[in-house]
Amino acid sequence: MKKAYYHLPGLFEFYDLYKVFLPLFREHREYFYDWCDIGSIYGAPGDCLWGGGRVGFGEADPRDVADLMKEYGISSRLTFSNSLLQKEHLSDKKCNDLCALFKRNGSAENGIIIHSDLLLEYIRSKYPGFYFVSSTTKVLTDFQDFDAELAREEFRYVVPDFRLNKDLSSLEALAPEKKAKVEFLCNECCGFDCFDRKNCYENVSRKSLGEDVEDHVCVSSQAARGYRFSDAMKNPGFIGIDDIQNTYLPSGFSHFKIEGRSLGSAVVLEFLLYYMTKPEYQLKVREAIYLDSSLDLF
């Protein structure tokens, strides 16, 4: 049976949620679809200079995070997708310490989600052993650019812009070895016609570097609503469980990224329920999480 691998948000940001969810996933595998598994959990601590994509707020102790991932044999991905890094930023102690901690941690191979080629070469030479994921913050909306990124041997996976998700004729024409590297962003809520996505990501990169910049003003007419999963499901680029089972898996694609690092635990739980949990067990999982006294979902 072909299997879908989910790359889940909140390695540091939602440590408390995963501390409760992962035992459920292991001990009650019958609650969850047998056609899917956890490929990795990704994220970055707060005040992470190499961070990007979303402003980080993860406060969990990295050693606790590493121990949890080691216990469950799950790949940890450090989100180091800052696009504006310069040579002087490579010596940042906090980020180097994270690399040293996660470069070898248990049975699962760990990865780096990355934008900067400068940082890519630095980590490859100083901390061998990581695999690399080309970040969606590159906003690869042109299929030829995406195909060229897939051809780069440095990357095990490449996350295209979500607007390429439904370019099925081009995707299905890819060679099998390239299909194996594609990782789709499933649940983006950003407007399909957004022209300002790169500027949004660059604003986050500047904040991660400590620059005093104003918040990026989203150009969407729906920006005031914030993220709503029900809105994301209406996005033309949305990939749901039926799409995964009936279109993407049969076509040779296996990797699916779930966004949500900047959202709350309650919303991320809804992603785990929708994408991974059988309908008849969703209430059981929701109750087990909600009733755990150690977890503040809201």
C-alpha positions as CSV (number, residue, x, y, z in Angstrom):
1,M,0.0,0.0,0.0
2,K,1.3,3.4,-0.9
3,K,1.6,5.7,2.1
4,A,1.4,9.4,2.6
5,Y,3.9,11.1,4.9
6,Y,2.8,14.2,6.7
7,H,5.2,16.9,7.7
8,L,3.6,18.5,10.7
9,P,4.0,22.0,12.2
10,G,5.3,23.1,15.6
11,L,8.4,21.2,16.6
12,F,9.1,23.7,19.4
13,E,5.8,25.7,19.1
14,F,3.5,22.8,19.9
15,Y,5.8,20.5,21.9
16,D,3.1,20.1,24.7
17,L,0.5,19.1,22.1
18,Y,2.8,16.4,20.6
19,K,3.8,15.2,24.0
20,V,0.1,14.1,24.4
21,F,-0.7,13.3,20.8
22,L,2.3,11.0,20.0
23,P,1.5,8.4,22.7
24,L,-2.0,8.2,21.4
25,F,-0.7,7.8,17.9
26,R,1.6,4.9,19.0
27,E,-0.7,3.2,21.5
28,H,-3.9,3.5,19.5
29,R,-2.8,3.2,15.9
30,E,-6.3,1.8,15.1
31,Y,-7.6,5.3,15.6
32,F,-5.7,6.6,12.6
33,Y,-5.7,5.9,8.9
34,D,-3.3,3.1,7.9
35,W,-2.4,4.8,4.6
36,C,-0.6,7.7,6.4
37,D,2.3,8.3,8.8
38,I,4.3,11.1,10.3
39,G,7.2,12.0,8.1
40,S,8.6,14.8,10.3
41,I,7.7,17.6,12.7
42,Y,9.2,21.0,11.8
43,G,9.7,24.3,13.5
44,A,12.0,26.8,15.2
45,P,12.3,28.3,18.7
46,G,11.4,31.9,19.3
47,D,14.1,34.5,18.6
48,C,15.8,32.2,16.1
49,L,18.0,34.3,13.8
50,W,18.1,31.8,11.0
51,G,14.3,31.3,11.2
52,G,11.9,32.4,8.6
53,G,8.5,31.7,7.1
54,R,6.6,32.5,10.2
55,V,7.7,34.5,13.3
56,G,8.8,31.9,15.8
57,F,7.4,31.6,19.3
58,G,8.4,28.2,20.3
59,E,9.5,28.2,24.0
60,A,10.1,24.5,24.6
61,D,13.5,23.5,25.8
62,P,15.3,22.1,22.7
63,R,16.7,19.2,24.8
64,D,13.2,18.2,25.7
65,V,12.1,18.4,22.1
66,A,15.0,16.3,20.9
67,D,14.3,13.7,23.6
68,L,10.6,13.5,22.5
69,M,11.4,13.0,18.9
70,K,14.1,10.5,19.7
71,E,11.7,8.5,21.9
72,Y,9.2,8.2,19.0
73,G,11.7,7.9,16.2
74,I,10.4,10.9,14.3
75,S,12.5,13.2,12.1
76,S,12.9,16.7,13.4
77,R,13.2,19.5,10.9
78,L,14.7,22.8,11.9
79,T,13.0,25.7,10.0
80,F,16.0,27.9,9.0
81,S,14.3,29.6,6.0
82,N,15.5,33.2,6.5
83,S,16.2,34.5,3.0
84,L,18.4,37.5,4.1
85,L,21.3,35.9,5.9
86,Q,24.8,37.3,5.5
87,K,28.1,35.7,6.4
88,E,28.2,37.4,9.8
89,H,25.0,35.7,10.8
90,L,26.5,32.2,10.4
91,S,28.2,32.3,13.7
92,D,25.0,32.7,15.7
93,K,25.4,30.6,18.8
94,K,21.8,29.6,19.4
95,C,21.3,28.3,15.8
96,N,24.7,26.5,15.8
97,D,23.8,24.9,19.2
98,L,20.5,23.6,17.7
99,C,22.4,22.1,14.8
100,A,24.8,20.4,17.1
101,L,22.0,19.0,19.2
102,F,19.9,17.7,16.3
103,K,22.5,16.5,13.8
104,R,22.5,13.1,15.4
105,N,19.5,12.3,17.5
106,G,18.2,8.8,17.6
107,S,17.2,6.5,14.8
108,A,15.5,9.1,12.6
109,E,17.5,11.3,10.2
110,N,16.9,15.0,10.9
111,G,16.5,17.8,8.4
112,I,16.8,21.5,7.7
113,I,14.1,23.5,5.9
114,I,16.2,26.2,4.1
115,H,16.1,29.1,1.8
116,S,19.6,30.6,1.8
117,D,22.3,28.9,-0.3
118,L,24.9,30.6,2.0
119,L,23.4,28.8,5.0
120,L,23.0,25.6,3.1
121,E,26.7,25.4,2.3
122,Y,27.7,26.3,5.8
123,I,25.5,23.6,7.5
124,R,26.5,21.0,4.9
125,S,30.2,21.5,5.7
126,K,30.0,22.1,9.5
127,Y,27.1,19.7,10.4
128,P,27.1,16.8,7.9
129,G,24.3,14.3,8.3
130,F,21.2,16.6,7.9
131,Y,19.0,16.3,4.9
132,F,17.7,19.5,3.3
133,V,14.3,20.7,2.2
134,S,14.0,23.6,-0.2
135,S,11.6,26.0,1.5
136,T,8.2,27.2,0.1
137,T,9.4,30.7,1.0
138,K,11.2,30.7,-2.3
139,V,7.7,31.1,-3.8
140,L,8.3,28.8,-6.8
141,T,5.2,29.6,-8.9
142,D,6.8,28.9,-12.3
143,F,6.9,25.2,-13.1
144,Q,10.2,25.4,-14.9
145,D,11.8,27.0,-11.8
146,F,10.3,24.3,-9.6
147,D,11.6,21.6,-11.9
148,A,15.1,23.1,-11.8
149,E,14.9,23.1,-8.0
150,L,14.0,19.4,-8.0
151,A,17.1,18.7,-10.1
152,R,19.4,20.1,-7.4
153,E,21.1,17.2,-5.6
154,E,21.4,19.1,-2.4
155,F,17.7,18.8,-1.7
156,R,15.9,15.7,-0.6
157,Y,12.5,17.5,-0.8
158,V,11.3,20.6,-2.5
159,V,8.1,22.5,-1.4
160,P,6.6,24.3,-4.4
161,D,4.3,27.3,-4.0
162,F,0.8,26.0,-3.2
163,R,-0.4,27.4,-6.5
164,L,1.4,24.6,-8.4
165,N,-0.5,22.0,-6.4
166,K,-3.2,21.4,-9.0
167,D,-1.0,21.7,-12.1
168,L,-1.5,18.0,-12.4
169,S,-0.5,17.5,-16.1
170,S,2.9,19.0,-15.4
171,L,3.3,17.2,-12.1
172,E,2.4,13.8,-13.5
173,A,4.9,14.3,-16.3
174,L,7.8,14.4,-13.8
175,A,10.2,11.5,-13.6
176,P,9.7,9.2,-10.7
177,E,12.9,10.4,-8.9
178,K,11.6,13.9,-9.0
179,K,8.1,13.0,-7.9
180,A,9.7,11.4,-4.8
181,K,11.2,14.8,-3.9
182,V,7.9,16.8,-4.2
183,E,6.4,17.9,-0.9
184,F,3.0,19.7,-1.3
185,L,1.8,22.4,1.1
186,C,-1.8,21.3,1.6
187,N,-3.7,23.8,3.7
188,E,-2.6,27.3,2.7
189,C,-5.1,30.0,3.4
190,C,-3.3,32.7,1.5
191,G,-5.2,34.1,-1.5
192,F,-4.6,32.1,-4.7
193,D,-4.0,35.4,-6.6
194,C,-1.7,36.9,-3.9
195,F,1.1,39.0,-5.5
196,D,2.9,39.9,-2.3
197,R,3.8,36.5,-0.8
198,K,7.6,37.1,-1.2
199,N,7.4,40.4,0.6
200,C,5.5,38.8,3.4
201,Y,8.2,36.2,3.9
202,E,10.9,38.8,3.6
203,N,9.3,40.8,6.4
204,V,9.5,37.7,8.7
205,S,13.2,37.3,7.8
206,R,13.9,40.9,8.7
207,K,12.2,40.5,12.1
208,S,14.2,37.3,12.7
209,L,17.3,39.3,12.2
210,G,16.2,41.8,14.8
211,E,15.4,44.6,12.4
212,D,12.8,47.2,13.6
213,V,10.3,46.8,10.8
214,E,6.5,47.3,10.8
215,D,4.3,44.2,10.4
216,H,3.6,43.2,6.8
217,V,0.2,44.3,5.8
218,C,-1.6,41.5,4.0
219,V,-3.1,42.5,0.7
220,S,-6.0,40.0,0.9
221,S,-9.5,41.4,1.3
222,Q,-10.1,38.6,3.8
223,A,-7.0,39.3,6.0
224,A,-9.0,40.5,9.0
225,R,-10.6,37.0,9.3
226,G,-7.2,35.4,10.1
227,Y,-6.5,31.8,9.4
228,R,-9.6,29.6,9.2
229,F,-9.4,25.9,8.2
230,S,-12.8,26.2,6.6
231,D,-11.5,29.0,4.4
232,A,-8.4,27.0,3.5
233,M,-10.5,24.1,2.3
234,K,-12.1,26.5,-0.3
235,N,-8.7,27.5,-1.6
236,P,-8.1,26.3,-5.2
237,G,-4.8,24.9,-4.1
238,F,-6.1,23.0,-1.1
239,I,-5.2,19.3,-0.9
240,G,-7.6,17.2,1.2
241,I,-7.6,13.5,2.1
242,D,-9.6,12.5,-0.9
243,D,-7.1,14.3,-3.2
244,I,-4.2,12.5,-1.4
245,Q,-5.7,9.0,-1.7
246,N,-7.3,9.3,-5.1
247,T,-5.0,11.6,-7.0
248,Y,-1.6,12.2,-5.5
249,L,-0.7,8.8,-4.1
250,P,-1.6,6.9,-7.3
251,S,0.4,9.4,-9.3
252,G,3.6,8.7,-7.3
253,F,3.6,11.5,-4.7
254,S,4.0,10.8,-1.0
255,H,4.9,13.9,0.9
256,F,2.5,16.5,2.3
257,K,3.3,19.5,4.5
258,I,0.7,20.9,6.9
259,E,1.2,24.5,7.7
260,G,0.3,26.0,11.1
261,R,3.3,27.1,13.2
262,S,1.7,30.5,13.8
263,L,-1.7,29.1,14.8
264,G,-2.9,27.7,18.1
265,S,-2.8,24.2,19.4
266,A,-6.5,23.8,19.0
267,V,-6.3,24.5,15.3
268,V,-3.3,22.2,14.8
269,L,-5.3,19.5,16.5
270,E,-8.1,19.9,13.9
271,F,-5.5,19.3,11.2
272,L,-4.4,16.1,13.0
273,L,-8.0,15.0,13.2
274,Y,-8.9,15.8,9.6
275,Y,-5.7,14.5,7.9
276,M,-4.8,11.5,10.1
277,T,-7.7,10.3,12.3
278,K,-10.6,8.0,11.2
279,P,-13.9,9.9,11.6
280,E,-15.3,7.3,14.1
281,Y,-12.3,8.0,16.4
282,Q,-12.0,11.8,16.1
283,L,-14.1,12.4,19.2
284,K,-12.0,10.0,21.2
285,V,-8.8,11.7,20.2
286,R,-10.2,15.2,20.7
287,E,-11.4,14.2,24.2
288,A,-8.0,12.7,25.1
289,I,-6.3,15.9,24.1
290,Y,-8.8,18.3,25.6
291,L,-9.0,16.5,28.9
292,D,-5.3,16.3,29.5
293,S,-4.7,18.7,32.4
294,S,-1.1,19.5,31.3
295,L,-2.2,21.0,28.0
296,D,-3.5,24.5,27.5
297,L,-5.0,24.5,24.0
298,F,-6.3,28.0,24.1
